[in-house]
Amino acid sequence: MAGTHTAKRGGARGGGFKKASYNKKRSSPDDDDTNTTARASKKSKNEEESTPFVPKLEEDDDQNVFVALKANGTRRVMISDFKGKTLVSIREYYEDASGEMKPGKKGIALSMDQYNALVAAMPLIETVLVDKKEDVVRPDYDAPLATADAEEEEEGEEPSESGE
């Protein structure tokens, strides 16, 4: 009985979807107008993201050091300790109802071995990106570090950052 039921269900489903998809295709020019508007707004969003952003060292409420990858701080590279091991996490954040930044689902935490392997692979990755005509920024390790001045003044307990 169950086998007969699934055969009827599959046949009815296949025929129904063909008609529905045909009708949907016919009405898609109306839908394209809304998609065009959404695409236009996405372009403006991408333009905002493409503005030059200077990353700086910051510290969260748990004293974890991070570098925001976006001006609004929703994407971060954070250096933290977990069970005695240092981790480099790349994660998206969201602002909760109280205005506090919370970690989102998307992200990865790299152990120091994994991070070092990634850094060692950077010349190879850069070669591929340059071959694809992508702009690649090369780090200047001799440049002074940019830090969040307001956070340093509030905490004032870390002489290693201030050079004392």
C-alpha positions as CSV (number, residue, x, y, z in Angstrom):
1,M,0.0,0.0,0.0
2,A,2.8,2.4,0.8
3,G,4.5,1.6,-2.5
4,T,1.4,2.4,-4.5
5,H,0.9,5.7,-2.6
6,T,4.4,6.9,-3.4
7,A,4.0,6.1,-7.1
8,K,0.8,8.2,-7.2
9,R,2.5,10.9,-5.3
10,G,5.5,11.1,-7.6
11,G,3.3,11.1,-10.7
12,A,1.1,13.9,-9.4
13,R,4.0,15.8,-8.1
14,G,5.9,15.7,-11.4
15,G,2.9,16.8,-13.5
16,G,1.9,19.6,-11.1
17,F,5.4,21.0,-11.0
18,K,5.7,21.2,-14.8
19,K,2.5,23.3,-15.0
20,A,3.5,25.4,-12.0
21,S,7.0,26.1,-13.3
22,Y,5.6,27.0,-16.7
23,N,3.2,29.5,-15.1
24,K,6.0,30.8,-12.9
25,K,8.2,31.3,-16.0
26,R,5.4,33.3,-17.7
27,S,5.0,35.6,-14.7
28,S,8.8,36.0,-14.2
29,P,9.0,39.4,-16.1
30,D,7.0,40.9,-13.2
31,D,9.3,39.3,-10.7
32,D,12.4,40.6,-12.6
33,D,11.4,44.2,-11.7
34,T,11.7,43.4,-8.0
35,N,14.9,41.5,-8.5
36,T,16.4,44.5,-10.4
37,T,15.5,46.8,-7.5
38,A,17.1,44.3,-5.1
39,R,20.2,44.2,-7.2
40,A,20.5,47.9,-7.3
41,S,20.4,48.1,-3.6
42,K,23.0,45.3,-3.4
43,K,25.3,47.4,-5.6
44,S,25.0,50.3,-3.3
45,K,25.8,48.0,-0.3
46,N,28.9,46.7,-2.1
47,E,29.9,50.3,-2.8
48,E,29.8,51.0,0.9
49,E,31.9,47.9,1.6
50,S,34.5,48.9,-1.0
51,T,35.3,52.2,0.7
52,P,38.9,52.1,2.2
53,F,38.9,50.7,5.7
54,V,41.9,50.9,8.0
55,P,42.0,47.9,10.4
56,K,43.2,48.5,13.9
57,L,43.8,46.4,17.0
58,E,40.8,46.5,19.4
59,E,39.8,44.7,22.6
60,D,36.4,43.2,23.4
61,D,34.7,43.0,26.8
62,D,36.5,39.7,27.5
63,Q,39.9,41.2,26.9
64,N,40.3,39.3,23.6
65,V,42.3,41.2,21.0
66,F,40.6,41.5,17.6
67,V,40.9,43.3,14.2
68,A,37.6,44.3,12.6
69,L,37.6,43.5,8.9
70,K,34.6,45.8,8.2
71,A,33.9,49.3,9.4
72,N,30.8,48.2,11.3
73,G,32.7,45.5,13.1
74,T,30.5,42.7,12.0
75,R,33.4,40.6,10.7
76,R,36.4,40.1,12.9
77,V,39.7,38.3,13.3
78,M,40.1,37.6,17.0
79,I,43.0,36.2,18.9
80,S,41.7,34.3,22.0
81,D,42.7,31.5,24.4
82,F,40.7,28.4,24.9
83,K,41.8,25.6,27.2
84,G,45.4,27.0,27.2
85,K,45.7,27.2,23.4
86,T,45.8,30.3,21.4
87,L,43.2,30.5,18.5
88,V,42.9,32.8,15.6
89,S,39.2,33.1,14.8
90,I,37.6,34.6,11.7
91,R,34.0,35.1,12.5
92,E,30.9,37.2,11.7
93,Y,29.2,39.1,14.6
94,Y,25.8,40.5,15.1
95,E,24.4,43.2,17.4
96,D,21.8,41.8,19.9
97,A,18.8,43.8,21.3
98,S,21.0,45.3,24.1
99,G,23.5,46.6,21.6
100,E,26.2,44.1,22.5
101,M,28.2,42.4,19.7
102,K,27.7,38.6,19.8
103,P,29.4,35.9,17.6
104,G,27.3,34.5,14.8
105,K,27.2,31.0,13.3
106,K,29.6,31.7,10.4
107,G,33.3,31.5,11.2
108,I,36.3,29.3,11.8
109,A,38.8,29.0,14.6
110,L,42.4,28.2,13.6
111,S,44.9,26.6,15.9
112,M,48.4,28.1,15.7
113,D,49.6,25.2,13.5
114,Q,46.7,25.9,11.1
115,Y,47.3,29.7,11.2
116,N,51.0,29.2,10.5
117,A,50.2,26.9,7.5
118,L,47.8,29.6,6.2
119,V,50.5,32.3,6.5
120,A,53.0,30.1,4.8
121,A,50.6,29.5,1.9
122,M,50.0,33.2,1.4
123,P,52.6,33.6,-1.4
124,L,50.9,30.8,-3.3
125,I,47.4,32.2,-2.7
126,E,48.6,35.7,-3.8
127,T,50.1,34.3,-7.0
128,V,46.7,32.7,-8.0
129,L,44.9,35.9,-7.1
130,V,47.3,38.1,-9.1
131,D,46.9,35.7,-12.1
132,K,43.1,36.3,-11.8
133,K,43.8,40.0,-12.0
134,E,42.6,40.6,-8.4
135,D,44.1,43.5,-6.3
136,V,46.1,42.1,-3.5
137,V,47.3,44.3,-0.6
138,R,50.8,43.4,0.7
139,P,51.3,43.9,4.4
140,D,53.8,46.4,5.7
141,Y,55.2,44.8,8.8
142,D,57.4,47.8,9.6
143,A,54.5,50.2,9.8
144,P,53.3,51.3,13.3
145,L,50.3,49.4,14.6
146,A,46.9,51.1,14.5
147,T,45.1,50.7,17.8
148,A,41.8,51.9,19.2
149,D,42.8,55.0,21.1
150,A,39.6,55.1,23.2
151,E,40.0,51.6,24.4
152,E,43.6,52.0,25.4
153,E,42.8,55.1,27.5
154,E,39.9,53.3,29.3
155,E,41.9,50.2,30.2
156,G,45.4,51.7,30.7
157,E,46.5,48.4,32.4
158,E,48.4,47.0,29.5
159,P,51.9,48.5,29.4
160,S,53.0,46.1,26.6
161,E,50.7,47.9,24.1
162,S,51.8,51.4,25.1
163,G,55.5,50.5,25.1
164,E,56.2,51.1,28.7
